[in-house]
Amino acid sequence: MLAQLRGSVIALNKSPFASMCPLPLQAVRLNDRFWAPRLQTNRSVMLPSQIQQCEETGRIDNFRRASGKKQIDFQGIYFNDSDVYKLLEAIAYAIAYEPNASLEAQMEAIIAEIAAAQQPDGYLNTYFMFDRAKDRFTNLRDMHEIYCAGHLFQAAVAHYRATGRTHLLDVARRYADLLYDKFGPNGQPGACGHPEAEMALVELARTTGEARYLELARCMVEARGRGVLGGSSYHQDHVPFVEQREFVGHAVRHLYLASGATDIVLETGDKAHLATLDALWQDLIQHKLYITGGAGSRYEGEAFGAPYELPDDRAYAETCANIALVMWCYRLLHLKADPIYADIMERALYNGVLSGISLDGEHYFYQNPLADRGGHRRQKWFGCACCPPNIARLLASLPGYFASANPSNQLYLHLYAQSEIRFSTSEGDVSLRVNTNYPWEGLIEIEVLDAPSHTTTLFLRIPQWAANATLHCNGNASADTAYPASGSYAKVALSGAPATIRLELSMPIQWIQSHPHVQNHYQKVALVRGPIVYCLEQADHSNTDPWDILLTHETTCQPEERPELLNGVTVLTGRGVALKRERWAGKLYAPYQPYEISHPVTITAIPYHAWANREAGPMTVWLPVL
């Protein structure tokens, strides 16, 4: 029996260990000035341009080659199929949220090419065709076959939930059945060197009701550390998953693996897997996470570094890794209902993920450094183009990240934006209107337009940074406390409509410092306001290099709305000082003496996610304090 759950990102309505289930995309209608324009840019610019790129670079032609429709050489990298699948997933989410006949027609045309390329036994990978067919599944560590399959499965589930049509889902099931026979409980041990299929298989199980796909996902997680992939930490194969206690190796891979394992725990409650997930989480937030929500510090291997190894200008912080962190947080949040996961998810969304796409929607970052001399610029596309369709699918599915509910008539609001939210409870429908200028302002007013007289409980996330939040209710709403604690969910009881709820999250400008073992951060701070991390960029400091700017203990900053700047942002303005550079002319080293100050300088800090959208020049997040 198929479970459509139209527009759901993950379907947890039957997951026995889930604390809540995400609302479908259509339940949250964003009409704010921050996210809604970006979702529109995704639909009108990013998705059409990515379809064009996949055509021009031969990614879709590879399927035509595999079906015999074109007699050409394979084009690009061996895992290029995955980019097409991610793009299809993004389009499916986009049309589930807002129908678009043109995008839907292009999606269906691509699906027809994919279906025609599937082999009679269910196999589907355009690289391993013809003379390479003999090499199928002979190098699971390096060749990404199962990884590509995972992205196919996710695209198929999203397509089915958006349209109700099963033709791509049928393709996915035939391939998943082949994988189950080959690598399932009665097959040979097998796992992919690039995890991803694990969470896709669990979602396929949720959609089809076929438990064997969940079994296969579990087999793949438990195959790690048993010699299948050669035993390297790069592939998370150094020890069995249940013995892993720190993030190592390729950052995207380990975060995808953790996401898949979390999906398994949501279905099984496996305590050994949960213990590993808890240990990995602590390692991440205590030792290996950038303040922007970026993950993975090393260019070498696109990998996690040692504890506190978080360089700024050499930060890798791949856009895909930051997206993978959002996906993992989302799953942990629905497992445990702990707002810390929403806090980190939000930090990554507003900073380390969003920096990956330009304001015009046409250029992308692969890496997201926290300091730069002006040479790091976004590109229209990449030979390894994993990031562009990944950010497209996250943006397209983003409305599904805002709110969740459970069978006990409880609604959780994780993220805030001007929006309308509608969902059904066992007692009747609930309709809310959220009025806010978040993330620039902390005032959130919620109008209860419709609610059953039977009590519905509303849980509102109070971020860790909101130390002095206040909560007031009128009408048929009552709060447990007027002063909810930071890092919690505030509880509001609704007993019908009308009602109004006024939540005010204080947004002071915070000077955040890092652990002293983080190199090059001694006596440095980052400016943070609400969920937004700020940086200094050359474009706002024409006469002073941002790397020469220091704050003093007398520095005070003020938020200032700039609707004309960078599509509308709130900047932080204040006074700092600039280093005197003359002493260092022609020198790299000199005998010690205190650094000299040249002149006072007016500073303008912009949101980190908006940097590199103007002329090139130095940028930095971390600022010295004199």
C-alpha positions in Angstrom: 0.0 0.0 0.0 1.5 3.3 -1.1 1.6 6.3 1.3 1.6 9.5 -0.8 1.6 12.2 2.0 1.6 14.8 -0.7 4.6 17.1 -0.4 6.2 15.6 2.7 10.0 15.8 3.0 10.1 12.7 5.2 7.0 10.7 6.1 7.0 9.9 9.8 3.3 9.4 10.3 3.9 5.6 10.9 7.4 5.8 12.4 7.0 4.3 15.9 9.9 6.2 17.4 9.2 9.7 15.9 8.2 12.4 18.3 6.4 14.3 15.6 5.8 14.3 11.9 6.6 17.2 9.5 3.8 19.1 8.0 3.6 18.8 4.2 5.0 21.6 2.1 1.6 23.0 1.2 0.7 23.4 4.9 3.1 26.3 5.3 2.7 29.2 2.8 5.6 31.5 3.1 4.9 35.2 2.2 7.9 36.8 3.8 10.6 39.0 2.4 13.5 36.6 3.2 12.6 33.1 2.1 9.7 33.5 -0.3 11.8 35.5 -2.8 14.5 32.9 -2.7 12.0 30.1 -3.3 10.7 32.1 -6.3 14.3 32.5 -7.6 14.8 28.8 -7.2 11.7 28.1 -9.4 12.3 30.8 -12.0 16.1 30.9 -12.3 17.9 28.0 -10.5 15.8 25.1 -11.7 15.5 26.2 -15.4 19.3 27.0 -15.5 20.2 23.7 -13.9 18.0 21.8 -16.5 19.9 23.6 -19.2 23.3 22.8 -17.6 22.4 19.1 -17.3 21.5 19.1 -21.0 24.6 21.1 -22.1 27.0 19.0 -20.1 25.7 15.7 -21.4 24.2 14.5 -18.1 20.8 13.8 -19.6 22.3 12.6 -22.9 24.0 9.9 -20.9 20.6 8.4 -20.3 19.8 8.6 -24.0 23.1 6.8 -24.7 22.2 4.1 -22.2 18.8 3.5 -23.8 20.3 3.4 -27.3 18.6 6.6 -28.4 22.0 8.3 -29.0 25.3 6.7 -30.1 27.7 8.9 -28.2 30.5 8.5 -25.6 29.7 8.8 -21.9 30.1 12.4 -20.8 31.5 13.8 -17.5 32.1 12.1 -14.2 31.0 8.6 -13.4 28.5 9.8 -10.8 26.8 12.4 -13.0 23.5 10.6 -12.9 23.1 11.8 -9.3 22.9 15.4 -10.3 20.0 14.7 -12.6 18.2 12.9 -9.8 18.7 15.7 -7.3 17.4 18.1 -9.9 14.3 16.0 -10.4 13.7 15.9 -6.7 14.0 19.7 -6.5 11.5 20.1 -9.3 9.1 17.7 -7.6 9.2 19.6 -4.4 8.8 22.9 -6.3 5.6 21.8 -8.1 4.2 20.2 -5.0 4.4 23.7 -3.4 3.4 25.7 -6.4 2.2 24.0 -9.6 4.3 24.9 -12.7 3.3 23.3 -16.0 6.6 24.1 -17.7 8.8 22.6 -15.0 6.5 19.6 -14.7 6.7 18.9 -18.4 10.4 19.2 -18.4 10.6 16.9 -15.4 8.4 14.3 -17.1 10.5 14.4 -20.3 13.6 13.7 -18.2 11.9 10.9 -16.4 11.0 9.3 -19.7 14.7 9.2 -20.7 15.6 7.7 -17.3 12.9 4.9 -17.5 14.1 4.0 -21.0 17.6 3.5 -19.8 16.7 1.0 -17.1 17.9 -2.5 -17.8 15.7 -5.6 -17.7 17.0 -6.7 -14.3 16.3 -3.2 -12.8 19.9 -2.0 -13.0 20.2 1.7 -13.8 23.5 3.6 -14.0 24.5 5.2 -17.3 28.3 4.9 -16.6 28.2 1.1 -16.3 26.8 0.4 -19.7 28.0 -1.5 -22.8 31.7 -2.3 -22.4 31.6 -1.3 -18.7 28.6 -3.5 -17.8 31.0 -6.3 -16.7 32.3 -3.9 -13.9 29.0 -3.4 -12.2 29.2 -3.6 -8.4 32.9 -4.5 -8.6 34.1 -1.3 -6.9 31.6 -0.2 -4.3 34.1 1.9 -2.5 34.9 4.4 -5.3 32.3 4.3 -8.1 29.2 5.7 -6.4 26.7 3.2 -7.9 24.6 2.8 -4.8 25.0 6.5 -4.1 23.4 7.4 -7.5 20.7 4.8 -6.8 19.9 6.6 -3.5 19.4 9.9 -5.3 17.1 8.1 -7.8 15.0 6.7 -4.9 14.7 10.2 -3.3 13.7 11.7 -6.6 11.1 9.0 -7.1 9.5 9.4 -3.7 9.4 13.2 -4.1 7.9 12.8 -7.6 5.2 10.4 -6.3 4.3 12.6 -3.4 4.1 15.7 -5.7 2.1 14.1 -8.5 0.6 10.8 -7.3 2.1 9.1 -10.4 4.1 6.0 -9.9 6.2 5.6 -13.1 9.4 6.9 -11.6 8.7 5.1 -8.3 8.3 1.9 -10.3 11.7 2.4 -11.8 13.2 3.0 -8.3 11.5 -0.1 -6.8 12.9 -2.4 -9.5 16.4 -1.1 -8.9 15.9 -1.3 -5.1 14.7 -4.9 -5.4 17.9 -5.7 -7.4 20.0 -4.2 -4.6 18.1 -6.0 -1.9 18.7 -9.4 -3.7 22.4 -8.6 -4.0 23.2 -6.9 -0.8 20.3 -7.6 1.6 20.2 -10.1 4.5 20.6 -13.1 2.2 23.1 -11.5 -0.2 26.7 -10.5 0.0 27.9 -7.8 2.4 27.8 -4.4 0.6 27.8 -0.7 1.2 28.7 2.3 -0.9 31.8 4.3 -0.3 29.6 7.4 -0.5 26.7 6.9 1.9 23.4 8.4 0.8 21.2 5.5 -0.2 20.6 4.5 3.4 18.2 7.4 4.1 16.7 7.0 0.6 15.9 3.4 1.2 14.2 4.1 4.5 12.0 6.7 2.8 11.3 4.2 0.0 10.2 1.8 2.7 7.9 4.5 4.3 6.4 5.2 1.0 5.8 1.7 -0.3 5.3 -0.2 3.0 8.0 -2.6 1.9 10.1 -3.5 5.0 12.8 -5.0 2.9 14.1 -1.6 1.9 14.5 -0.7 5.6 16.3 -4.0 6.1 18.7 -3.2 3.2 19.4 0.2 4.6 20.3 -1.4 7.9 22.5 -4.0 6.2 24.4 -1.2 4.5 25.0 0.8 7.7 26.1 -2.3 9.6 28.4 -3.4 6.8 30.8 -0.6 7.6 33.9 -1.4 9.5 33.9 -5.0 8.3 36.3 -4.8 5.5 33.8 -4.2 2.7 35.2 -0.8 1.7 38.9 -1.3 2.6 38.9 0.0 6.2 39.6 3.7 5.7 38.3 6.4 7.9 37.8 8.5 4.7 34.9 6.1 3.9 33.8 5.7 7.5 34.8 2.1 7.3 37.5 2.1 10.0 35.3 0.7 12.7 31.7 -0.6 12.7 29.1 2.2 12.8 28.0 1.3 16.4 31.6 1.9 17.5 32.0 5.3 15.8 32.4 8.2 18.3 33.7 11.1 16.2 33.3 12.6 12.7 36.1 11.6 10.4 36.8 11.4 6.7 34.7 12.9 4.0 32.3 15.3 5.7 29.3 14.9 3.3 29.6 11.1 3.5 29.7 10.9 7.3 26.8 13.3 7.7 24.7 11.4 5.1 25.6 8.2 7.0 24.4 9.7 10.2 21.2 10.9 8.6 20.5 7.4 7.3 21.2 5.9 10.7 18.8 8.4 12.3 16.1 7.3 9.9 16.7 3.7 10.9 16.4 4.7 14.6 13.2 6.5 13.8 11.8 3.2 12.6 13.5 0.7 14.9 14.5 2.5 18.1 17.9 0.8 17.8 19.8 1.9 21.0 23.3 1.1 19.8 22.8 3.3 16.7 21.3 6.0 18.9 24.3 5.9 21.2 26.6 6.4 18.2 24.5 9.3 16.9 24.6 11.0 20.3 28.4 10.7 20.5 28.8 12.0 16.9 26.6 15.0 17.7 28.7 15.9 20.8 31.9 15.6 18.7 30.4 17.9 16.1 29.1 20.7 18.3 32.0 20.6 20.7 34.9 20.3 18.3 34.2 20.5 14.5 31.4 22.9 13.6 32.0 26.3 12.1 30.1 29.2 13.6 28.3 29.5 10.2 27.0 25.9 10.5 29.7 24.8 8.1 31.1 21.3 8.4 34.3 19.8 7.2 37.5 21.9 7.5 40.0 20.2 5.2 40.5 20.5 1.4 42.4 17.2 1.6 39.6 14.6 1.3 36.9 17.2 1.7 37.2 16.0 5.3 36.6 16.7 8.9 39.7 17.8 10.7 41.0 17.1 14.2 39.2 18.7 17.2 39.3 22.5 16.9 40.8 22.4 13.5 38.6 25.1 12.0 40.7 27.4 9.8 39.0 30.4 8.3 40.5 31.2 4.9 41.2 27.6 4.2 37.8 26.4 5.5 36.3 23.8 3.1 32.7 23.8 4.6 31.3 22.3 1.4 27.8 23.5 0.6 26.7 19.8 0.4 28.1 19.1 3.8 26.2 22.1 5.3 23.0 20.8 3.6 23.7 17.4 5.0 23.9 18.9 8.5 20.5 20.4 8.0 19.1 17.1 6.9 20.6 15.3 9.9 19.4 18.0 12.4 15.9 17.7 10.8 15.8 14.0 11.5 17.2 14.2 15.0 14.7 16.9 15.8 11.8 14.6 14.8 13.4 11.8 16.8 13.9 13.7 20.1 11.9 17.0 19.9 15.0 18.8 21.3 15.2 22.4 20.1 19.0 22.3 20.0 18.7 20.5 16.7 16.5 23.2 15.3 19.0 25.8 16.5 21.9 24.3 14.6 19.6 23.6 11.6 18.7 27.3 11.6 22.3 28.5 12.0 23.3 26.4 9.0 20.3 27.4 6.9 20.8 31.2 7.3 24.6 31.1 7.0 26.6 28.1 5.7 23.9 26.9 3.3 22.6 30.2 2.0 26.1 31.5 1.2 26.3 28.6 -1.3 24.0 30.5 -3.8 24.3 34.0 -5.2 21.5 36.5 -4.8 20.7 36.2 -8.5 20.4 32.4 -8.3 22.9 31.8 -11.0 26.2 31.2 -9.2 27.3 28.8 -6.6 30.0 28.2 -4.0 31.4 24.7 -3.5 33.5 25.8 -0.5 32.4 28.4 2.0 35.4 30.0 3.7 35.1 32.4 6.7 37.9 34.7 5.4 39.1 35.5 1.9 41.5 37.8 0.1 39.1 38.3 -2.8 39.9 35.3 -5.0 37.0 33.0 -4.0 34.0 33.7 -6.3 30.9 31.7 -7.1 30.7 29.7 -10.3 27.9 29.0 -12.7 28.5 25.3 -12.6 31.1 22.7 -11.8 32.5 19.6 -13.3 31.6 17.9 -10.0 28.2 19.7 -9.7 26.8 18.1 -6.6 26.2 21.4 -4.8 23.9 23.3 -7.2 21.0 20.7 -7.4 21.5 19.9 -3.7 20.8 23.5 -2.7 17.9 23.6 -5.2 16.2 20.6 -3.6 16.7 22.0 -0.1 15.2 25.4 -1.0 12.3 23.7 -2.9 11.5 21.6 0.2 12.2 24.3 2.8 8.5 25.0 3.7 8.4 21.4 5.0 11.1 22.3 7.6 9.1 25.0 9.4 6.5 23.0 11.4 5.6 19.6 12.7 2.7 17.9 14.5 2.0 14.7 16.3 -1.2 12.6 17.0 -1.7 14.3 20.4 -2.9 17.5 18.7 0.4 19.2 19.3 2.0 21.6 16.7 5.7 22.6 16.8 7.0 25.7 15.2 10.7 25.2 14.5 11.5 28.2 12.2 9.8 31.6 11.9 8.8 33.6 8.8 5.8 35.6 7.7 3.5 32.8 6.7 0.2 31.0 7.0 0.0 27.5 8.5 -2.9 25.1 8.1 -3.1 21.6 9.4 -5.6 19.1 10.6 -6.0 17.5 14.0 -8.2 14.7 15.2 -10.6 17.3 16.5 -10.6 19.7 13.6 -8.5 22.1 11.5 -6.1 24.7 12.8 -5.2 27.8 10.9 -2.5 30.3 11.9 -1.2 33.5 10.5 2.4 34.3 11.5 3.4 38.0 11.3 7.1 38.7 11.6 10.1 40.4 10.0 12.3 37.5 11.2 15.3 37.1 10.9 15.9 40.8 11.1 13.5 41.4 14.0 12.6 39.1 16.9 8.9 40.0 17.2 6.6 37.1 16.2 2.8 37.6 16.3 0.6 34.6 15.7 -3.1 35.0 14.9 -5.2 31.9 15.5 -7.8 32.0 12.7 -9.3 28.6 13.3 -8.9 26.0 15.9 -11.1 23.3 17.5 -12.5 24.0 21.0 -10.8 20.9 22.1 -7.3 21.9 23.4 -4.5 22.0 20.8 -1.0 22.6 22.1 1.3 24.9 20.3 5.1 24.6 21.0 7.2 27.6 20.0 11.0 27.3 19.7 12.9 29.7 21.9 16.5 29.7 20.4 19.5 29.5 22.7 20.5 33.0 21.7 17.2 34.5 22.9 18.0 34.9 26.6 15.2 37.3 27.5 12.2 36.1 25.5 8.7 37.2 26.4 5.4 35.5 25.6 1.9 36.9 25.9 -1.4 35.4 24.8 -5.0 36.8 24.4 -8.3 35.2 23.5 -8.5 31.4 23.5 -4.8 30.9 24.2 -2.8 30.6 27.3 0.9 30.2 27.9 2.7 28.2 30.7 5.0 31.1 31.3 5.4 34.7 30.1 9.2 34.3 30.2 10.1 31.1 28.4 13.7 29.8 28.8 16.1 30.0 25.9 16.8 26.7 24.3 13.3 25.3 24.9 9.9 25.0 23.3 7.4 27.4 24.9 4.0 25.8 25.5 0.8 27.5 24.5 -2.7 25.9 24.9 -5.3 26.8 22.3 -9.0 26.2 23.0 -10.5 27.6 19.9 -10.3 30.8 17.8 -9.8 33.7 17.8 -6.6 34.0 19.8 -3.4 36.0 19.4 0.1 35.1 20.6 2.9 37.6 20.9 6.4 36.1 21.2 9.3 38.5 21.4 12.8 37.1 21.0 15.5 39.5 22.1 18.1 40.1 19.4 21.2 41.7 21.0 24.3 41.9 18.9 26.6 39.3 20.4 30.3 39.1 20.4 31.0 35.4 20.1 34.4 33.9 20.8 35.6 30.4 20.1 37.4 27.8 22.2 41.0 29.0 22.8 42.3 25.9 21.0 40.8 27.0 17.7 44.0 28.4 16.0 44.1 32.1 15.0 41.0 33.0 17.0 42.8 34.3 20.1 41.4 37.7 21.0 38.9 37.5 18.1 35.2 37.6 18.0 32.4 37.1 15.5 29.4 39.4 15.4 26.1 37.5 15.6 22.6 38.8 15.8 19.7 36.3 16.1 20.4 33.5 13.7 22.6 35.7 11.4 26.4 35.6 11.4 28.0 38.7 10.1 31.3 39.5 8.3 33.2 42.5 7.0 33.7 42.9 3.3 35.9 45.2 1.3 32.9 46.7 -0.6 31.8 48.5 2.5 35.3 49.7 3.6 36.8 51.3 0.5 39.8 52.8 2.2 40.6 50.0 4.7 41.4 46.3 4.3 38.9 44.4 6.5 41.7 42.2 7.6 43.3 45.3 9.2 40.2 46.3 11.2 40.0 45.7 15.0 37.2 46.2 17.5 38.0 47.9 20.8 36.3 47.4 24.2 34.6 50.7 23.5 33.1 49.5 20.2 29.3 49.4 20.1 27.3 48.3 17.1 23.8 49.0 16.1 21.5 47.2 13.7 20.5 49.3 10.7 18.0 48.3 8.0 19.3 48.7 4.5 16.4 47.7 2.1 18.4 48.7 -1.0 21.5 46.7 -0.1 21.9 43.1 -1.2 18.2 42.5 -1.8 17.4 44.0 1.6 19.4 43.2 4.8 20.0 44.5 8.2 23.6 45.5 8.7 25.6 46.2 11.9 27.3 49.5 12.1 29.9 50.8 14.6 33.3 52.2 15.1 36.6 50.3 15.1 40.2 51.1 14.4 42.6 50.2 11.7 46.1 48.8 12.1 49.0 50.9 11.0 50.6 49.1 8.0 53.6 51.4 7.3 55.8 49.5 9.7 55.3 46.3 7.7 56.2 47.6 4.3 58.4 45.0 2.8 58.6 42.9 6.0 57.1 39.6 7.0 58.7 39.6 10.5 60.0 42.2 12.9 61.0 42.5 16.6 58.1 42.5 18.9 56.3 45.7 19.8 52.6 46.4 20.3 50.7 46.8 17.1 50.1 50.5 16.2 46.8 52.0 15.4 46.5 54.1 12.3 43.0 55.7 12.4 39.4 55.1 13.6 37.2 53.5 11.0 33.4 53.1 10.6 32.6 49.4 10.2 29.6 48.0 8.3 29.0 44.3 8.9 26.8 42.4 6.4 25.2 39.0 6.7 27.8 36.3 5.9 25.4 34.6 3.5 25.4 37.7 1.3 29.2 38.1 0.8 30.8 38.0 -2.7 27.7 39.4 -4.4 29.5 42.6 -5.3 33.0 43.5 -6.4 35.8 41.1 -5.2 37.8 42.0 -2.2 38.9 40.7 1.3 36.3 39.4 3.7 36.5 38.1 7.3 34.1 36.8 9.9 36.4 36.8 12.9 37.6 40.2 14.1 40.5 41.0 16.5 39.6 42.9 19.7 42.2 45.4 20.9 
